[in-house]
Amino acid sequence: MRWHKRLLVAGITSAVALTTASCGSGETGGTGQAAEPTQAPSSAAPAQSPTQSAPQAQEDGKPFVYAHSGPVITDWDPATTRDIAALANVYETLTRYDSGAGKPVPALATEWSATGGGKVWTFKLRQGVTFHSGAALDAAAAKKAIERTMSANPDSVWAPVQKIAAPDAGTLTFTLKHAARLDLIAAAPRTAYVYDTEAIDKSGKSDGGTGPYTVAAWRKGQENELELKAYDGYWEGWRPGQYRKATFRVTSDAAGLLARGEADFAAGGESGVTGTPSFESLLVRFNVDNRTIRQALRAAIDYDGVVAALGGEVVKGRGLVPPGLTGHTPSPDPAQDLAETQRLVESAGYGPDNPELTLTVGYDKDDEGQATLVKKLRATLGGVNVSLRAKPGTGQDITLTTWAPAYPDAYPLFRDAFSGRSKELDQAIAALAALDGDAAVPAYADLQKKLVEDEVAAVVPYVRAHRHALGAGIGGYVDEPAYPHVVFLHDLARAAG
């Protein structure tokens, strides 16, 4: 099954994001302002010392085997890599997103706060953390890593940052160019890593991470491509029953390996079962001026038919923002209504006994989901004397875009997809930049109501679902849409036997 490649654009400078049918957007944006610092819950277990939690007497046991059809590592540089399936276990970020809670939680930072209308952020670093190189993590090292990423990768999620200060060994202060939710940006699955800049080896012989695992061996182009081993000095420590080794295996038979007990996780494509809906969605925007025609187009889409045709790769959308993502507001399932489509088209002066209406559509013909929707929509509209023709570039009456966030926040979606429609709408979108936590929920709900119900500006027919399967008896796994196809190995409890 061919899919439109997910676009997790990290920079904020593109002025054309979401303006063409073949481009998705995950640009950096969004804001937040916390009056009080966010802290680790008081019930959180204290980090154990390596000597307490990772005794050498413990047997390493059978490794966790992750099976996937494509290369595991194509880029070892944490400033630029997109290879998160393995490297999310090697490198860590200041915060980590919890889609169940709908908020960032502590990682390398234990608390944070925002002042200055969301333009100044202060993060307190976790104490006692070391890099795999043996060097200690402090504010100076973290500052150096983030500044290196900003220099090496202009499209990184750190694009809103103007300057970074390290007033003491445990504190990082960010001054931003504009208000932004830096606590969410810091949880990004790519380009937000904190690392030892002196330990980066682009050949994969070593790494500069702080995570629970470090590189044991990399065999580029081989089936057992990557091996990870436990980092005994990991700040959270180790418990009996955890996996202390992992193998990432490249294969065209991931499901078969899982069925035969030769793999513990099969990722991607047809190799797995549908799991949690991801944060990747199809956005259909109605750009025609006539509101009645926009209503007709919404009623004409065969939502159930498209989902069924894609064979479990997607689930029907419920609202503009995918579930679990900051800004999600559920809405009723969209449904096709052919009678309403004809009624609305005729009330606008078109239809079978009236002049033909010609509309243009922009979409990615190589994206199976988009192509399927357009094919079905063209057939439906043809029945009411409305023709639909493809138009490249910009200025289409209907635009289809695959969207996925670079970090777990929906603000960039609203900013990039809907800015410029009206002064009132622009003000409502801009207001999101100063909101955080509970205050953002009603604001997103009001904005979605205006766009979906009042203006009939857009609809999300489906959200892509992760396709993968986990071996029986393995505990602790959470299918986290903010980190697609990542298994956080340290969270697992090995299967008995």
C-alpha angles and dihedrals in degrees: 000000000000118000134188105255110255112251112213097173109185104190126082101212101086111111094189102054112138093006096107128054095236098051127082123191136219098160122164116264142110129102143228141186122193117194090198127036117261110237140183111269113267089236093061113119114249117250111264123226116253092244091056098045108031109044113179089228090071112099114240091219127184115346123240107252119212113193122200137160098231138054115292098212127026098153126030096188109105089207093064111013123120093187099109102150092085103013094059084072092051101042131042138201134219091257135013125215121238109198091189090061093032094228144082118270130199121285119146087350117059098193140005141181139189130220136168094055092305095312099106121053129183122197125190111212125226112254125234097029119142133188119238086254088066094249118130121250110238135153094269092055093046091048090051092051095049093045090050090052091049090052097043096043118034088183094058121125089253092075094114091059116106098178142347128215131191103202091175138359094272102040134077121188122193125196111198133208089228137359112290141159095255092171088064094040089054089058094056116138091228135040095004096094122130111217147157103269091201094057101054113124113183090198091064097243091124140357139216100223135128096209129119093263135052133191116281099170140345121200107183113214095009127116095243090047104164137025124191128192133196118273102225092204095058111144095229093051129217135279131202112270097033123125109256095181134041135187123201109207126195111214144144089221104058093141091050092051090051093049091050093048093248094116135036099203131029115196135196143359118022093338098091147033127263112274135169116345110257130227091255114103142167112244117199113193123195108212101170113116097228109089092200090058090048088055090049092052092051090051092047098059113105097222097170092043093053093048091049093047091055091059104226096321091112142029126212114272122245108195132341094285121060117244115270094027121113104262098032114150115177120228134178117287110269114243136192116247113184096181091052090047092056093043092052095045091051093046087056090056099261135091140099095320095035137062117302118259117216119202131181127224132196118205144138107265090198092058107090094205095051093043091050093051093048092048092052093042092051091053093048094048091046088064091062096043096261116131122206121202130180118248123187124216119020139321098064123154090229125028127191118199133174107221133189127164125246087214131013102277132098096211093096090055093057093040096049099036104039110024114117098033093106141341091246092052093046089054091051091050092046090052090064088067092074098044130096138173118343093000091064095056099073091038092056090044093052092046093049091049090052094049100040104032107022102035098021085217100152149349135204107222095185148358120219115247124218112249114211143107135221127214119254121271098019112133134201099039118142120187097224114190092198088068106039115218092348117143108199095215097194090062093058131098112209121243116259113263 
